[in-house]
Amino acid sequence: MSETSLGEILVSMGVLREDQRYAATEYQQLAGCPLTFGEVLLHHGYCTKEQIDEALKLQTRLRSKKPHEVAAAV
């Protein structure tokens, strides 16, 4: 995984489909939505709060690691 975006993490976890990630991103951008990406996912019913919380924890760990440690974490 080259990026550590919430959407990419959820897709890699098998929680979110790529088309859902795209739809949520489009909704957030086109609607001028004040919601966070995670809130948009919850609003559309794509993920549970627990799944998003788990992905956010993984995102924090991935962003704090050096590149060679990221590969081992995923």
C-alpha positions as CSV (number, residue, x, y, z in Angstrom):
1,M,0.0,0.0,0.0
2,S,1.6,3.2,-1.1
3,E,-0.9,5.5,0.6
4,T,-2.4,5.4,4.0
5,S,-5.8,7.0,3.3
6,L,-8.7,5.7,5.3
7,G,-10.5,4.5,2.1
8,E,-7.5,2.6,0.9
9,I,-7.0,0.9,4.3
10,L,-10.7,-0.1,4.4
11,V,-10.5,-1.5,0.9
12,S,-7.3,-3.5,1.8
13,M,-9.2,-4.8,4.9
14,G,-12.0,-6.0,2.7
15,V,-14.5,-3.8,4.5
16,L,-15.1,-1.3,1.6
17,R,-15.3,-1.9,-2.1
18,E,-13.5,0.3,-4.5
19,D,-16.7,1.6,-6.1
20,Q,-18.0,2.5,-2.6
21,R,-14.8,4.4,-1.8
22,Y,-15.1,6.3,-5.1
23,A,-18.8,7.1,-4.4
24,A,-18.1,8.4,-0.9
25,T,-15.2,10.5,-2.2
26,E,-17.4,12.0,-5.0
27,Y,-20.2,12.6,-2.5
28,Q,-17.9,14.4,-0.2
29,Q,-16.3,16.6,-2.9
30,L,-19.3,17.4,-5.0
31,A,-21.7,18.1,-2.2
32,G,-19.3,20.4,-0.5
33,C,-19.9,18.1,2.4
34,P,-18.7,19.2,5.9
35,L,-18.7,15.5,7.0
36,T,-15.4,13.7,7.3
37,F,-14.8,10.7,5.0
38,G,-15.6,8.3,7.8
39,E,-18.9,10.1,8.5
40,V,-19.8,9.9,4.8
41,L,-19.1,6.1,4.9
42,L,-21.3,5.8,8.0
43,H,-24.1,7.9,6.4
44,H,-24.2,5.7,3.3
45,G,-24.0,2.5,5.4
46,Y,-20.8,1.3,3.8
47,C,-19.0,0.6,7.1
48,T,-19.7,0.4,10.8
49,K,-18.2,2.8,13.4
50,E,-16.1,-0.1,14.7
51,Q,-14.7,-0.9,11.3
52,I,-13.8,2.8,10.8
53,D,-12.2,3.0,14.3
54,E,-10.1,-0.1,13.6
55,A,-9.0,1.4,10.2
56,L,-8.1,4.7,11.9
57,K,-5.9,2.9,14.5
58,L,-4.2,1.1,11.7
59,Q,-3.7,4.3,9.8
60,T,-2.1,5.9,12.8
61,R,0.3,3.0,13.2
62,L,1.1,3.0,9.4
63,R,1.8,6.7,9.3
64,S,4.1,6.5,12.4
65,K,6.3,3.7,10.9
66,K,9.2,3.9,8.5
67,P,8.5,2.6,4.9
68,H,10.0,-0.8,5.5
69,E,7.9,-1.3,8.6
70,V,4.7,-0.4,6.7
71,A,5.1,-3.3,4.4
72,A,5.3,-5.7,7.4
73,A,2.3,-4.1,9.1
74,V,0.0,-4.6,6.1
